Amino acid sequence: MAGAAAPGDWTQFRGPGGLGKAENAKNLPDKWDSKKNIVWKQELPGAGGSSPIITGDKVFVTCYSGYGESIEEPGDKEDLMRQLVCLDRKSGKILWQEKFKPKQPESDYKGSNNTRHGFASSTPVTDGKHLYFFFGLSGVYCYDLNGKELWKKDVGEGTHGWGCGTSLLLYKDLLIVNASVESQKLIALNKSNGKTVWEVEDVNKCWGSPMLVDVGGRQELVLSIPDSGKPSGDSKKSGDSKKKSRRKKGGGASTSKIRGFDPATGKELWRCEGPPDGYLCPSVVSHDGVVYTIGARQNTAIAVRAGGKGDVTGTHLLWKQKIGSNVTSPVYHEGYIYFVQEKDRKAICLDAKTGETVFEEGLEDIDGLIYASVLLADGKLYAPSQDAGTVVFEAKPKFKLLAVNKFQDDKSRVNACIAVSNNQLIMRTDKAIYCIGSK
């Protein structure tokens, strides 16, 4: 039901179904540099951790500038600007761009974590007619593909030192937003006018993006959420409450729940024991009705069968293993789960049926963090590191490193996932966006 995009389209975070894979891609390069296998390159007006999306002959990506571009000299927060950029898919030429003066006070650019994210970390989504993008405190926007604003919606006033990084999801006529930072809510908006349709409260310290899971001829909305300790309850039908919400400081639960919702109403269908921590970043993936999630500082991996009712920990939890990743999301391929561990810089493969570790290989050529989630395409796995190039290894249960690719003339940070379009890779850094592949 999640379907597959057209060969040239990559319309949301991690591509079709949010699964992080391009199943039909062929002849993708495993090696590149600043000149080799570069079809085009376009300088961007600002940095960002958001991934590019593609629909038809257009590429869209968000950026920020003016503040937080340098750890040593972050600048004045009042100078912060955000940009939405539209590029020509064939040439990379910028067709149009919009600038946005953000609502203040934004989160401060300080410490170690916010300096790794920035202020444009949410990947847009498109239905092929309209473009939807999220700038946290500044709200959710709907544009047409020619750059005309159609509506804007605030989803809360909270900020966090780790920034805002959840990506948007479309379900039929709904646009679903994880506004955990802004209002501690999961919110569904009418995609035509931005009016609130339903809300789920107590979505606390959750930086994962909501995903749709195909199960039993229908779809469920699944998100791994730290448990606030409050009764779950049903969602609230909303007439656009004007109540303002400010992010609470401190605290945080020590447990979490993988929760399944009816995407049409927001009603909770089931919940299962999740990774044991008070915050979560990775998004779930699924295959044949089984949800796979990893997460948090204790590095836990879990598989649970969707489609249950109530607390399904005792009936639908298939396995739980003490291995995982705090930031990156996994991918499923031919009976195996692959991901990269961001801090220890390991490539990991698990048996999808049992959760047993198949391999856990250190990436010796990578010195630094890996925050971008792995991409599966053309039998290969692509994992961009922040500062030391993109790791490419075989999508097989026996580890084989194929390459570590670097741009010699672009040493800027990389936090974005790679997109796939027409058998080419579309990759952004803080400095530029690239089309990689055969010309």
N, C-alpha and C positions, 0 to 999 in steps of 0.2 A: 504493500500500500504506500510505503514511503516513496516508491517510484525511482526513476532514474532521470537525470536531467538530460537535455539535448547535448550532443557531443561538445558543443562550445560553451555550455552553460555550467556555472558553479554558483548557485544562487544563495547560499547561506554558509554559516560557519561550518567548516569541515565538509562541505559539499553535500551531495544527495543524501538525505536522511540524517545529516550530521554524523555520518559514520566514518569519515576520515579516509575514504577510498574512492578511487576512480577505476571501476572494475573493467571497463572496456578500453582503457588507454593503452596505446602501443608505441613502441619505438621511442620511449622517453630516454633522454640521456642520463647516465649515472655519473658523468664527469663534466665539469664546466669550470670556467674562471672568468675574469673580466672580459675576455674576448672569445674564448672557445664556447661554441653552442649558444651564444647570445643572439637572439633574433632582434630584439630591441631593448633599449633601456631608456627610462624617463626619470629625470630628477623630480622629486616630490617637494611640495612647499613646506613640508614639516615632517616630524617624526610620528611614530605610532606603532602600537602592537596589534591593531586590527588587521584581519586578513582581507585580501582583495576578493571581490565577488564579480562574476561575469554573467551577463545576459545579452544574447544577441551579439551585436557589434560594439558593446560598451563594457568597460571595466570600471568598477567603483571602489574607492578606498577612502578612509578618513585619516586625517593628520592633525597634529597640533604644533604650535610654534609660539615664540615670544616668552615662554616661561617653562622651566624644567627641561631645557634641551641640554644642559650641562650639569653634571653633579657638582663640579667645583664652583660654578657660578650660575645658580638656577634663575637669577633675575627677579623681576617684580611680578607678583601674581596678577596684578591688574593688567599686565601686558599679554596675558594668555589669550590666544586665538585658536579656534578650531577650524578645520577645512574639510569640505566634502569635494572630492576630485573625481571627475568623469574623464576617462581616457578612451581613445579609439583602440579597439581590440587588435587590429591588424598592425598598426604602426606605433602604438604607445603615445601618440600625440595627445596632449591635454585638450579636450573638447570644451569643457567648462569647469569652473570651480566656484564654490560658495564659501564665504568666510562667516564665522559665527563668534560673536563676543559672548563668552560664557556668563552664566549667572554666577555671582560671587556671594559668599566666600567659598571658593573651591578648596579641595584638600591641599595641604601644604606639600611641596616637593622637598622632602627631607628624609633622613634615615636611609636604610638600605633598600627597602622594598618598593616604595613609591618611585624611587629612581630607576627601578627596573621596568616600570609599567608605563608611566606617562599619562596622558589625558585623552588618548584616542585608542582605546583597547577593545571596544565592542565592535564586532563584525556586523555590517549591515545585512539585510535580507531583502530579496525582491520577488515579486510574483510575475515579473516580466512586463508589468505595466506601471508599477509604482515601486519606489525605493523607500525603505524604512531604516532609520539609523538612530542610535542611542548615545547621548552625551551625558549620561548620569544626572547630576544635579540640574543640568540645563534642559533635560527632558528628552522625549521621543519625538522624532520628526517623520513626516511623510512628504516625499517629493515625487513629482513625475520624473520621467527619465531625461527630460530636457532641462531640469534644474528649477522648476517652479514649486514653491512650497504650497502644499495642500492643507496640512494641519500640523499642529504641534501640541504635545501633551506633557505636562509635568507629572512625575510619578513619585515625588517625594523630595524632601529637602536635606536628607542625611548625606554625609560624606564620611570617608574613612581614609586613614593614612595609607592603606594599601591600594586605594583607588577603586575605580569602577571598571569591570571587565567582562560582564556577562553579555552574551550575544542574543539577538532577537530570533524568534521562531514564528513561522506562519502556520496556522491550522485553519483551513477553509476560510471563513470570513473574519478570523480572529488573528490578532498580533499578540503574541505572548511575551511578556517581559519579566525577567527576574530582577526586581527592584529591591533586592536584599539590602544593599547599602543605603538606598534612598528612603525606603519606607518599611523595610522588613516584610515585603509582600511579593507574592507572585501574582501578576496582574494580566488579565486578558482585555485587550482593547478591540473595539470594532475597527477593522482596518480601513474602512471607508471614511470615518469621521473622528476616530481617536477617542470615542466615548468608552468609559469603563463598562465592561460586561460582567466580569466577576473578579474577585480577589481572594487569595489565600493568605492568611496572616501568619506571623511567627516564622517567617523565612529568614533566619538569622545567620549571619556570617557564612553566607553561601555565595561563592563566586563561580559556580558551575552554570552552564547554560542548559535550559530545559530541552528535552529531546522526546520525539514521538517514537513509540514502540509498537510494531505490528503484532497483534495477538488475537487469535480467534476471530478473524474477519473484521476486526475493528482496530482502532488506535488508542493507546493510552499515553498520557503525558507523564514522563518520569524525570525526577530530579533527586539527587542525593543531597539531603539537607541536615545540618546539625540540629539535634533535638533540643528545643527550648525547655522541655520539661512540662509544658502546658498541655492540656487536653487538645487533641487535634481538631475536632469539630469539622463542620462543613465549610465550604467557601461562602463568602458574602456576595450576594447579588448587589450590584452597586448602581446608584444613581449619581455617581461622581462625587463622592464625599469630599468636602473641602477641608477636612481635618488635616492639619500639618503634622508631619512626623519627623522627628530628629533621631538620628542614629544614637543608640545607647552605647556608652563606653564601658569597657571592662567586662568581667564575667565571661560567660560562654559555657555551653554544655560540654561534657566530656564524651558524649555519645552522639550518634547520628542515625538517621533513618533514610533508607531508600524508599521514596514515596511515589505511588502511582495515582494519577488523577484522571478523571473524565475531562478531556480537553475542551469539551463543549460547555461544561458547567463549572469546572474547578472542584467538583466534589471528590474527596479522597476515596479511592477504591481500595487501596491496600498500602501497607507499610511493612518494611523488613529491616532488621538490624543492618546498620551500615558501618563504614569505617569509624573506628573509635577515636574521634577528635572533636574539638569544639569549633572547627572551621573546615570548609571543603572547597576545593578549586576545580578538580577534574569533572568533565561531563561524562555521562554514561554512554555506552554503545550497546547494541543489541543484535541478536541473530536468532531466528526461529523462535521468537518469543522469550528468549533468555536475555536478561539484562546483566551487563558486566560493568563493574565500577571499581575504581582504585582511588586511593587518596590518603591525604593527611600525613602528618609527621611520622606516624608509626608505620606508614607504608603498608597498607592492607589492600588486598584484592578480594572481591566478592562476586559471586554469580547467584542470581535469583531468578526464578521463573515468574514472569509477569502473568496477569490474568486472575489473581486471587482476590480475596475479600478480607478486610480487616488485617490483623497482625498475622502475617504469613511466615514469620521467621521459622516456626517449627515445621512448616509444610512445604515451603517453596524455596528456602535457602538451599542451594545446591552445594556450594563449597565456600570456604573462607580461608585465605592464606595470608601469612605475614610477609608480604612482598608487594610493592606498589610504587606509587609516585605521588608526591605532594602537589604538583602543579599540572603536569601534562596528562592528557587523556589517551586511552588505549584505542586499538583497532583490532577487529576480528578478521581472520583470514584462514579459511580451509581447516577449521578445527583448532586454531591457535589464537591466543591473545598476545599482541605485541605492544610494547610501549618503551619509552626511555625514562630513566630516573634522572631527575633534573640536577640534583646536587652531586651525587656520586658518579654521574655521567656513565650510566650503564644501559646497554640494550638488553631487554628482557623479553623472554618468550614463555608463556604458560600454556599448558594443555587446557583447552576450553572446557573439557568434560570434567576434569578432576581438579584443576587449579595447580597441579604439580609444575614445578619449575623445569622447563626444558633446557633453557640456557640463560645465563646471567653474565654478560660479557662487558668488561670495562672498556670504555672508549678512550684509549691512551692518548690519541691525538687531540682530544678536546680538553681544553683548560678553561673552565668557566661553567656557567649555568646553561641548561637547556630548558626553556620555558614554552617553546612552540611544540604542539602535539604532532605526533608522527603521521605521515601520509603514506598510504599504500597505493601504489600504481605501477602497472607493468611489471609485476613480480618483484618490485623493489620497495624498500621502506626508506623514506626521506625524513630526516630529523634535523632541522636547523638549530644550531646553538646560538647563543647570544653574540659571542665574539670570536669564535674559533672555526667558523665554517659549517657547512651542512654535511652531516653524516649520511651516507647511503649504504645500506646493507641488504642482503637478499631476504625476501619474505619466505623463508624456509625454516624448519625447526632445527637446522644446523647453522650456526652463525657463520656468515662470511661477509667481511667488510669489503665493500666495493670501492669506496672513495670517501675522502673528506674534501669538499669543494669550498674554495674561498675566492672572493672578489679582491684582487690585489689593490684596486683603486677605490674600494668602498669598505672601510673597516667599521662602519657604524653598526649599532646594535640591531639584532634580529629577534623579535618576539612573536612574529606572525606565522601562522600556518601557511603552507604552500597550497595554492589552488591549481587545478588542472583544467585545460581548455584546448580542444582540438589537438590532442596529443602533444601539448606543450605545457610546461610549468610556468605559472605566474607567481612570482615571489617578490615580496617587498622587504626592504630594510628601512631603517630610520631615514636614510638618505634618498633612496631611489626605488623604483619598481622595475622588474625585469621579466621579459619573456624568454624562457630557456627551452631550446629544442632545435629541431631541424627547421631550416628556413623554407 
